[in-house]
């Protein structure tokens, strides 16, 4: 335990400071403070000693130099056991507590400030103080987070104004991470301003998972230290159920990725990171059943996401309250913007079901970042894929689409294939009530023909299961990349497919277009490829 008798407070962010500083003063702690902080404390009748009286030098150069001083740094750095005699000889008084945060470089950067203003908001003295105090954590407590004041107050009260070594160690770890994040932000910003780029990642452990993709793999979730508030998926409100697993998290990301960009109310069903069901429309109570019908077998044990408020009537298809338990649908996770109380009560019949409410803040920023993929010895970085198409150009003699009415169905199909692994094929249609449905998909195949076959067979089976004619003439086939060979077109013709949407761009485009014309198939080029490896 170390008693707190003398504290140095020098902060840019003065949130929550008044109560903590007053507590220290009331408990007899002598406070040293710097210019702006001292003025803040003085206005609130909290006594503190001006740092210039300790250093015997004025704050200089427009405030650039005020804490970079032998007396101050020695008071933080000297070893409380080995150096005590030397400190006394040099008349160095120990500083037991440092409360410090830095100039707001990140906030200033967000305001589109120029280089000169950014430079003036690079903290030097504060960073030096924090590093010094953190290095000497056995003798000094260093506080860099304004949210730590209340917990420290409680511990000081309980321990007669002393802090434990464990607490000082935790504060030290946070302090060094704060410095590292601050320096990384400055470094990357300055690099970007030189028209180059650098990548510095900073993540803190959020929680340990039971296991990873498989039970023999250890797994941990980390939170991005620089992420905007509300952008971390696991900070969303979990309303019920077990903790999310490694695979649950990955599937939930895919479920949200495919459903959130859609304009109308929509429901997605994800299994093993692939959309096995997707529906969009105005009849919200039918969306889940429509999405489920896209692949009833794969939907078992899936993750479901809605982009809207969910009521009980939107969920009764799950039959959770059916006395015949074999009729109850099994799902792992369900997420939505919001659930009514009646819907929550219905879902909680399945006690292990994970239920998440997704905040509007998350939705507003989720697609604005970058995607990172780690490889041995490095990392790949790319923009989030948030485009649909550049054009809808009919390149064949035949044209079936009324683009004024069907372009939204095209967008629906493209949003589906953006989440389907290459080679990706999606068959989508407009139902009688105006809803859109993913009727079949082919993914992860080593060649596109296999994906076309797989998607067509699934779509035909689903139509039969829904009591409809398995004719695919009213279905759009959406491909995430160009067709390399005419065998794909031959199979589409044999399956009755009449309309194909693809990006174009192959050296075989003329052959593909000729094959479509031969079979009376309409083909549209979008100009944008959507590989997902």
N, C-alpha and C positions, 0 to 999 in steps of 0.2 A: 504494500500500500504506500502511496505517496501523497502527502498533504499538499493542498493547493493554497499557497499563501500569497503568491504574486503572479499576476496574469498580464499578458500583453494582448490587446485587442486591436486589430487593424483589418477592417472589412470593407469591401465594396458593397456587397449585399447585406443590408442591415435588417433583413427579415428576422423576426422573432428575437432580436437582440436585446431589446429593452428589458424584458422580464429576466433574461438570464444574467445580464450585467447587473441589474438591481439586486438579484439574489446574491451574486458574488460580493457586491459592496456590503450588503446587510450581514454577510457572514465574515466580514473583516478582511476580505481579499483586497490587496492593493492592486489597483488597475493602472496600467500604462496604456496610452492610446495615441494614435496618430491623427493628423489634421481633421479630416472629414468625420472620422469616427469619434474623436474627442468632442467635436461640435455637436454631433448627434447625442452623445451622452450628457453633455452639459445642458442642452436644451431640456433634458428630462431630469435634471437635478441629480445626476449620477456622477459622483466624484471620480476623476481620473487624473493621472499625472501626464503632462505633455511629454512626449518622447524626447523632445529637444532638451528637457531638463536632465534626462538620463544620459544622453549622448554628448551634451554640452556643445552641440552644433545645430545650426538651423536646418530646417527642411530646405533643400537646395534644388536649383535647376528646374523650377516649376513643379516641384514635388517628385521629380525623378529619383532623388536620393533623400531618404529619410530614415529607413530602417537598416540600410547597409552600413552597419557600424560595429566596431570591435566589441564595445561593451554589450550591445544587444545580442549579437551572435554568440559571444562567449557565455552570456547568461543562459542561452538555450543549449549550447553545445558541450560545456565542460562536464566530464564524468563526475557524477555526484559522490563517488567513492575514491577513485584514483586521483582526481584533480582538485580535491577540496582545499588542500593547503595552498596550491598555486592560485586558485581562485580568490582565496582570502588575501593573499599577498598582492594580487592585482586589483583588489577591491571590486571584484565582480560579484554581484548579487544574482542568485539563481532566479530564473523565470520558470515557474512550475506549469503554467498553462498558456498555450498560444491559441488564440481564436482568430482565424485568418481565412479570408477567401479573396479571390483575385479580381483584377479589372475585368469587366465583362466583354472580353474579346469576341466570344461567340455571338452574343447579342448584337454587338456593334457590326459584326460581319453580316448578319442577317438584314441589317438596315441598308445594305449596299454601300457601305462607307468606302472612301478612297484609301489609298495606301497610307497616307500621312496619318489619318485618323486611326487606322488599324494599328500602326506602329505605336501611337501614343497609348493604346489600350493593351499593350503587351506588358504584363506585370513582371517586374524583376525582383524587387524587394520582398514582395509577398511570397513568391515561389522560393526564394532563398531562405526565408524564415521557416517555411513549412518543411523544406528538406532538412534543415538543421534540427528542428524540433522532432521530426519523425525519426531521424537517425538516432537521436538520443531519447527514444521513447521510454527507456527504463527510468529516466528521471523526469521526463516532460510529457504532458498530455497535449496533443495537437488536434484542434477541432476545425475541420474545413467544411462541414455540412451543417447548414442552419437548422436542419431537422433533428440534429442530435442533442440540442440544448436541454430538452425536457428530460430525456433519459439520463443525461449527465447530472442534472439537478437532483433527480431522485437518488442516484447512487451517492452523490456527495452528502445528501441529507442522511442517508442510511449509514454512511461510513465516516461521519464526523469530519467532513470536508476532505476526504481522501478518495483516490481512485485506484482501482486494482491494476495489477500488471496486465491482466487479461484485457481489460478495457483499453488501456493505453496501447496495447499491441494492435487491437482492432482499429483504433483510431489511426495508428501509424500506417496500417495497410491501406486504409481509405485515403490517407493523405498522399501516399506515394502514387496511388492510382489517379488521384485528382491532378497531381502534377503531370503525370504521364499523359493523361487525356488532354490537358490544357496545352502542353507542348506539342502534342500530335496535331491538334486543331490548328495551331499556329503554323506548324511545318507544312501541312497539307494545303492550307490556304495560300501561303506564300509560293508554294510550288505551282498551284493552279494559276496564280496571277502571272507566273512566268510562262504560261501556256504549255505547261507539262502537267503530269499528274503523278501522285503517289498514293498509296493505300496503307493506312495505319488502322488496324482493328483493335477495338477495346471492348471486351465482354467480361461481365462478372457472373459468377455462378448463381443461377436462380434456384435450381433444385436438382437433386439426384433422382433419376427415374429408376423404376424397378429393374428394368433391363432395356436393351436397345431393340433392334429389329428382331433379334432372336434372344432367348433366355441366357445364352452364354456370353452375351455382349453387354459390358457395362455401358451406361449412358448417362449423360448430364445435359441439362438445358442451361444455356447461358443467355443473359440479357445484354443487348447492345447498350453500352454506357452512354452513347451519344444519340440514341434514338429519341425521337420526339415523344412526349408524354402521350400515352394512349395507343402507341403504335405497336406495342409488344403483344403478340397474340395471347400469351398466357396471363396477361393482366386483364383480359376480358372476364366478365362476371360469370363464374361457373355456379349455376343455381342448384345443381344436384348431381349425384352420381360419384363414381370412383374417380381417382386422379387420371388425367389423360396419359396414355402410354406414348412411347416413341412413334409408333405407327399411327396412332390416333392423331397426333399433331400433324404429321405429314399429310394424312388424308383430309384433315380439316382445312389445311392450307389450300389444297386442291379444290375442295368443295366451295370455299369462299372465292377462290380465283375465278371459277367458272360462273358463279351465280351473281356476284356483285356487279359486274359490268352491264348486266341485262337491264333494259329500261323498264319492263313491266315486272309484275310480281313473278317470282320464279323459285323453283326448287331443284336442287342438284343432289344426286346420289353418287357417292364415290366409293369405289372398292379397289384397294391396292393402288391408290393414286390415279385411278382412271375413272372418268365419268361413265358409269354404267346406266345412269338415268338422268334426264334433264328435261324440264318442262317450263314454259313461260306462258303467261296468259292473264286474262282478267278474272277468270273463274278460279279464285284462289283455293277453294275447297276441293277442287279436282286435281290440283297440281301434283300432289304427292302420288296419287294413284296413277296419274299419267306418266310421271317420271319412273315410277316403279315398273310400269308395264314395258319400259324400254329394255329391261333385262331382269326379270323377276328372280332368276336363279342367283345372279351375282349380287343383287340388292340385299340378300341375306347377310347380316353382320356388317352392314355398311355404315358410312358416315353421311349424314344428311344436313344440308344447309338451305335456309330460306333467306331471301333478301328483303323481308317484310315482317310486319307483325303477324304472329301466328295465334289463331284461336283453336279451341277444341275441335270445331267442325272441320278444320283443315287437317286434323290428325286421326280422325276416327278410322281411316283406312288401315291404320296399324293394328286395330282390334286388340288393344292392350287389355281391355276389360272383358274379352270373350271368355266364357266359362270353359270353352274347349281350348286349352292352352296350345294345342297344335296349330290353331288358326292365328295365334298372335305373331306378329312380325318381330323379328329380332334385329335390332340396330345397336351400334356401339355409341354413337355420338349424334346429337342433334343441336344445331345452332340456328339462331335467327336474330333479327334486330331486336325483337321483343316478344314475350309470350304473355298472353292474358293469364290471370289467376286460374281460370278454368282449364286452360291448356296445360299449365304447370301441374295442376293436381292430377290431370289425366296422365301426363308423361311420368310422373313420380310413382305411378303404379309399378313401373320397372325401376326398382331401387338402385340398380347399378348403372342405369343409363346416364351418361354424361350430358348435361344440358347447359348450353352456353348462350348468354345474351351478348351480342356484338355491338359495341358502342358506335355511335355516329362518327366520333373522332377517328376511330380505327378505319372506318370506311372511307373517310375523307382523304386519308394519307397512305392507305395500304399499297396503292399502285404507283407511288411516286418515287420509290427508291431504286436500288440496283440489286441485281441478283448476283450472288457469289457462289462459286463452286470450287471446292478445294481439290487440288490435285497434288501428287507427291512433289514437294519442294516448291509449291506455288499456289496461286489462286486465280481463277478466271472471274472476270467481272463484266456484266453487261446490263444495259437498260432493261427495265421491266417491259415485257411485250404487251403494250397497251394500245396497239393499232388493230384495225380490222381489215379494211381494204382501201386501196388507192383509187380503184375504178371498178366498174362492172361493165365490161366491154363484151358484147356478143361477137364471137369470132367465127360463128358457123352460119350457114344459110338459114337454118331453122332457129326460131326464137319463141320460147314458150312463156318466158317470164314477163309479167307486167311489173316492171321495176318499181313503179310508184307504189305498188302494193306488196311486192315480195322482197324488197331490199332488206327489210327488217328480219325476214326469215333467213336470208343469206347471212346477216350479221349474227343471228342466233346460231347458225351452223358453224360459223367461223369461231365464235367464242367457245363452242364445244371442242373443235379440233385443236384449239390452242392448248388445251389441257390433256390431249390424247397423245400418247407416245408415237413417234414416227416408226414406220410409215402410217400416217393417220388418215383414216377415212371416216366420215360421219354421214349418216343418212337421216335427214330431218324432214318433217312435214308440218303442214298446217292442218289442225283437226277441224271438225265441223263447227265447234264453238269458237274458233279463232285462236285457240291455244297452239303453241308450238311444242313439238315433241322430238326428242332424240330417239329415233326408232331402231337404230343399229349402229355399231361402231367397230372398226377394225384397227388394232393398235399393236405396236411393238413387233411388227412382222419384218423379216429381213428383206422383203420385197413388197411393192405396192399391190401387185395382183392378189397376193394372199390376203391383204387387208380389205380389198374390194370384195373378195369372195366371202370373207368372214362377216363383214358388215351387212352384205346382202342377205346371207343366210339367216343372220340374227333378225334382221328387219322383217323378212318374210315369215319367220316363225312367230314373231311378236304380233304381226297382223292377224295371223291365224288364231293365236291365243286370245286376241281381243275380238274374235268373231267377225273379222273383216276379210275382204279379198286380198290375197297376198301379192296383188299387182303393185309394182313399184313405180308406175308411170307418173304418179303425182308427188313422188318423193324427190328431194334435191340431194344429189351426192356432192359432198364438199370434201375436197382433198387439200391437205395442208401444203403440198408441193406439186410440181408438175408431173405429168405422166410420161415416163420414158419410152414406153412401147405401146403399140396399138392393141396388144392382147387385153389390156385393161378395158378398152373401149368395146372390144368384142364381147367381153363378159358382161359389161353393163347392158349392151344391147340384148343379149340373151336373157338377162334378168328383167328386162322391161324398163330400165331406167332411161328417162328421157331428158334429164337436165343435169349438167355437171358444172360445178364451180371449182376453179383451180387458179393458181397464180399465173401460170404460163412461164415461159422463159427457157424451155428446152430446145435443143437443136432439132428435136423431133416434132416440134409444134405443128409444122405443116402436115406431117403424116397423121398426127393425132386429130387435127381438124378435119382432114379428108375422111378419116374413118368415121368421125361423128356425122359428117354430111352423108356418108354412105348409108348410115343406119337411122338417119332422121333424128339425131340427138343434138340438143342445143348445148353449147358450151360457152361459158363466160370466164374471162380472165380478170383477176382481181389485182394483179401486180404486186402482191405481198405474200411471201412465203411464211409459214408458221411451224417450222421444225420445233420439236420438243424432244431432245435426246435424253 
